[in-house]
Amino acid sequence: MSIDAASRPLDIDAAAASRLDLAAIYRDLHANPELSFQEHRTAGIVAERLGALGLAVTPGIGQTGVVGVLENGGGSTVLLRADMDGLPVLEQTGLDYASTARGTDADGNDVPVMHACGHDVHVTCLLGAVEQLVALRAEWSGTLVAVFQPAEEWGGGAQAMVDDALFERIPRPDVVLGQHVAPFPAGWVGVHAGVAMAAADSITVRLHGEGGHGSRPETTIDPVLMAASLTVRLQSVVSREIAPNDAAVLTVGQLHAGTKNNIIPAEASLGLSVRTFDDAVREKVVTAIERMAKAEAAASGATREPEILFEEHFPLTRNDVPATERTAAALRRALGDDRVIDPGMVSGSEDVGVLASAAGVPLVYWFLGGFEPALFADFMRTGRMPEDVPSNHSPLFGPVIEPTLATGVSALTAAALEWFAGEPTV
């Protein structure tokens, strides 16, 4: 069937003037972030808003996930997804709605909590898009599924929802759509077909030595020296073992050892983050980490091999090519040709692809600009934002409220209407 709403530009000003006070919702969410699988307050707000808009609401999927469903006649089933969790980061934005929240992490530590990755933007925009689609329900037919996912930062939230019978409890979608706020100018979106975001692995390497007095290192096997040597050695993996036309990132983000200056400890640990865009490259990097860790232990005379623990894992985010082309055309109609760009592959990672893979349907995931629109000229000239624009996970990450929210609402609404316009063709 043909739907006029899918083919005419959306009014961003109208999206901004929604009945929901999106700016107030956003400020509240930003000031009250919650850690992964602890998003109880956020989930309650989402469930209340979805219910007020007339959706059938199912809370508690995957612990704290919330799903709203609006059945509106025959047609495609479109899943729109937003993630809800914050990060253990101490906010330093200086905003009058900055977070002062604290939480308890999975290890029992008291930590500051901040929406340093923009999940408050994602939740707000999806609520706004649901409101727009409810208001336009006379102009489309199908089933809307709004998924508010927990624990994206932990890497397991999407899988937790799937494991909790998500697709047995809600209508199975024909497409999964979503967006992520990013440090480029507000008012623009970026979408890339194919592999769009890296796979990510969080790996802990635990090195075992033999402790003793700092004055008698000859009686010990020093895991601190072992860890320092391994940290340096790992820097050669990407520069010397990965081909220049491949891409990978290997970061040592943590190094822990010891309790006192004059004690050589018995153990040291390294926390690694690995990003890759190809499964074969990932295997090569992981194999190198294992080889180097064992070799450094052997070179130091360790009597125990290191433990190599694979923890968080994010799969490759692959945008279905035909579905992306179709969705990007709808975004261009809604926002304007010049406001939809191709950012190429991004080294950040996401677990939204788990939802699409579990349902066996296409994924289209795009980026939403969240910073000063006047910076766009610099962005287009250099291909990057100025160095002082905070990136995701920075304690200074603070997207501008408008036109970020209005653009995000319009993008989600336009993409959904495109897929409601007829049966899937991919």
WOSUL-V142972 format. One record per residue. SS is DSSP state (h for helix, s for strand, l for the rest). PSI is psi in whole degrees, 0 to 359 (NA if undefined). NEAR is the number of other ideal C-beta (glycine too) atoms within 10 Angstrom. Layout:
# WOSUL-V142972
ss & psi & near
SS & PSI & NEAR
SS & PSI & NEAR
This chain:
# WOSUL-V142972
ss & psi & near
l & 161 & 12
l & 135 & 7
l & 117 & 18
h & 324 & 10
h & 333 & 19
h & 344 & 23
h & 356 & 13
l & 148 & 13
l & 142 & 12
l & 151 & 24
l & 106 & 12
h & 324 & 21
h & 322 & 11
h & 321 & 13
h & 322 & 26
h & 331 & 18
l & 39 & 10
l & 163 & 17
l & 323 & 12
l & 138 & 17
l & 86 & 10
h & 323 & 23
h & 320 & 15
h & 320 & 11
h & 315 & 19
h & 312 & 24
h & 320 & 18
h & 314 & 16
h & 319 & 26
h & 321 & 25
h & 347 & 17
l & 59 & 18
l & 159 & 28
l & 146 & 22
l & 170 & 22
l & 134 & 25
l & 14 & 18
l & 20 & 22
l & 48 & 28
h & 314 & 13
h & 313 & 16
h & 315 & 25
h & 323 & 22
h & 318 & 13
h & 314 & 19
h & 312 & 28
h & 319 & 19
h & 316 & 12
h & 317 & 22
h & 318 & 26
h & 320 & 13
h & 334 & 12
l & 358 & 19
l & 11 & 12
l & 152 & 21
s & 123 & 12
s & 132 & 18
s & 108 & 16
s & 171 & 17
s & 20 & 13
s & 125 & 23
l & 42 & 23
l & 289 & 18
l & 10 & 27
s & 153 & 26
s & 138 & 29
s & 133 & 27
s & 137 & 26
s & 132 & 19
s & 109 & 18
s & 125 & 13
s & 53 & 16
l & 186 & 11
l & 159 & 10
l & 193 & 18
l & 154 & 20
s & 120 & 21
s & 124 & 26
s & 122 & 30
s & 132 & 26
s & 140 & 27
s & 148 & 27
s & 159 & 27
l & 344 & 31
l & 155 & 24
l & 190 & 28
s & 155 & 21
l & 73 & 20
l & 139 & 20
l & 113 & 13
l & 138 & 26
l & 26 & 15
l & 333 & 18
l & 6 & 8
l & 150 & 13
l & 351 & 7
l & 25 & 18
l & 150 & 17
l & 136 & 22
l & 15 & 11
l & 154 & 18
s & 157 & 12
s & 178 & 16
s & 119 & 13
l & 181 & 13
l & 340 & 11
l & 5 & 6
l & 10 & 6
l & 141 & 9
s & 122 & 9
s & 154 & 16
s & 158 & 18
l & 136 & 24
s & 147 & 26
l & 74 & 31
l & 3 & 27
l & 8 & 25
l & 17 & 26
h & 338 & 27
h & 324 & 27
h & 315 & 24
h & 313 & 26
h & 313 & 26
h & 315 & 27
h & 321 & 30
h & 321 & 27
h & 318 & 27
h & 321 & 26
h & 320 & 28
h & 316 & 26
h & 316 & 21
h & 317 & 23
h & 326 & 26
h & 317 & 16
h & 332 & 14
l & 13 & 18
h & 339 & 15
h & 346 & 8
h & 2 & 14
l & 164 & 24
l & 138 & 16
s & 200 & 27
s & 124 & 21
s & 129 & 25
s & 114 & 23
s & 112 & 27
s & 122 & 26
s & 104 & 30
s & 138 & 30
l & 165 & 29
l & 40 & 25
l & 321 & 24
l & 331 & 21
l & 339 & 17
l & 0 & 21
l & 3 & 22
h & 316 & 27
h & 316 & 30
h & 324 & 19
h & 320 & 22
h & 317 & 30
h & 316 & 18
h & 338 & 12
l & 31 & 14
l & 39 & 11
h & 310 & 25
h & 2 & 16
h & 340 & 8
h & 344 & 12
l & 163 & 21
l & 138 & 16
l & 129 & 15
l & 165 & 26
l & 344 & 21
s & 150 & 25
s & 126 & 27
s & 146 & 25
s & 177 & 27
s & 160 & 29
s & 127 & 27
s & 142 & 26
s & 162 & 24
s & 62 & 21
s & 174 & 24
s & 138 & 25
l & 146 & 24
l & 347 & 20
l & 155 & 24
s & 156 & 26
s & 130 & 22
l & 138 & 23
l & 127 & 20
l & 149 & 17
s & 210 & 13
s & 114 & 16
s & 328 & 28
s & 153 & 25
l & 155 & 25
s & 150 & 22
s & 139 & 23
s & 133 & 22
s & 120 & 19
s & 133 & 21
s & 129 & 16
s & 116 & 27
s & 117 & 17
s & 133 & 28
s & 123 & 18
l & 208 & 25
s & 119 & 17
l & 171 & 17
s & 192 & 17
s & 140 & 11
l & 340 & 14
l & 350 & 8
l & 63 & 9
h & 337 & 13
h & 343 & 6
h & 4 & 11
l & 170 & 19
s & 108 & 21
l & 108 & 24
h & 342 & 28
h & 313 & 18
h & 319 & 18
h & 314 & 26
h & 320 & 26
h & 317 & 16
h & 319 & 16
h & 322 & 26
h & 315 & 15
h & 315 & 10
h & 323 & 16
h & 337 & 22
l & 345 & 12
h & 350 & 12
h & 305 & 20
h & 318 & 20
h & 335 & 9
h & 350 & 8
h & 347 & 15
l & 131 & 19
l & 147 & 9
l & 331 & 6
l & 1 & 5
l & 173 & 15
l & 138 & 17
s & 155 & 21
s & 133 & 15
s & 113 & 22
s & 132 & 13
s & 103 & 16
s & 343 & 9
s & 145 & 12
s & 116 & 15
s & 132 & 13
s & 143 & 20
l & 164 & 16
l & 343 & 7
l & 149 & 8
l & 328 & 6
l & 21 & 8
s & 123 & 13
s & 120 & 23
l & 171 & 19
l & 351 & 17
s & 148 & 20
s & 152 & 23
s & 146 & 17
s & 138 & 25
s & 118 & 16
s & 146 & 23
s & 125 & 16
s & 130 & 24
s & 130 & 23
s & 158 & 26
l & 6 & 21
l & 137 & 16
h & 323 & 11
h & 321 & 9
h & 318 & 20
h & 314 & 19
h & 322 & 11
h & 318 & 18
h & 314 & 25
h & 319 & 19
h & 320 & 12
h & 319 & 19
h & 313 & 22
h & 316 & 15
h & 314 & 12
h & 319 & 18
h & 316 & 25
h & 323 & 15
h & 319 & 14
h & 321 & 24
h & 315 & 22
h & 319 & 11
h & 331 & 12
l & 356 & 18
l & 20 & 11
l & 141 & 19
l & 352 & 9
l & 139 & 13
l & 153 & 13
l & 153 & 27
s & 133 & 13
s & 110 & 16
s & 121 & 12
s & 121 & 11
s & 252 & 13
s & 142 & 15
s & 129 & 16
s & 128 & 23
l & 169 & 20
l & 139 & 20
s & 109 & 28
s & 117 & 18
s & 123 & 23
l & 129 & 19
h & 306 & 13
h & 320 & 13
h & 323 & 24
h & 317 & 23
h & 318 & 14
h & 315 & 20
h & 319 & 27
h & 323 & 23
h & 320 & 14
h & 322 & 23
h & 321 & 26
h & 321 & 17
h & 323 & 18
h & 319 & 27
h & 340 & 20
l & 141 & 13
h & 322 & 9
h & 355 & 10
h & 9 & 19
s & 115 & 21
s & 165 & 20
l & 109 & 11
l & 358 & 16
l & 190 & 9
l & 143 & 15
s & 137 & 19
l & 353 & 13
l & 171 & 19
l & 159 & 23
l & 157 & 25
l & 11 & 25
l & 330 & 27
h & 337 & 23
h & 322 & 23
h & 315 & 24
h & 318 & 26
h & 317 & 16
h & 326 & 17
h & 346 & 19
l & 38 & 9
l & 166 & 19
s & 151 & 23
s & 138 & 25
s & 118 & 29
s & 126 & 23
s & 171 & 26
s & 144 & 22
s & 120 & 26
s & 142 & 28
s & 9 & 28
s & 178 & 23
l & 118 & 14
h & 331 & 18
h & 345 & 9
h & 358 & 17
h & 325 & 20
h & 315 & 10
h & 320 & 14
h & 316 & 20
h & 328 & 13
h & 320 & 8
h & 344 & 9
l & 7 & 9
l & 161 & 11
l & 161 & 20
l & 151 & 12
l & 336 & 5
l & 4 & 6
l & 120 & 19
l & 142 & 17
l & 168 & 13
l & 143 & 16
l & 0 & 14
l & 146 & 17
l & 351 & 16
l & 6 & 14
l & 112 & 24
l & 88 & 22
l & 148 & 26
l & 143 & 15
l & 314 & 20
l & 140 & 17
l & 21 & 20
h & 306 & 24
h & 315 & 28
h & 320 & 25
h & 318 & 29
h & 319 & 31
h & 313 & 27
h & 320 & 27
h & 312 & 28
h & 318 & 31
h & 314 & 26
h & 318 & 26
h & 317 & 28
h & 315 & 29
h & 324 & 27
h & 319 & 28
h & 334 & 29
h & 344 & 27
l & 349 & 21
l & 176 & 15
l & 151 & 11
l & 143 & 16
l & 12 & 8
l & NA & 14
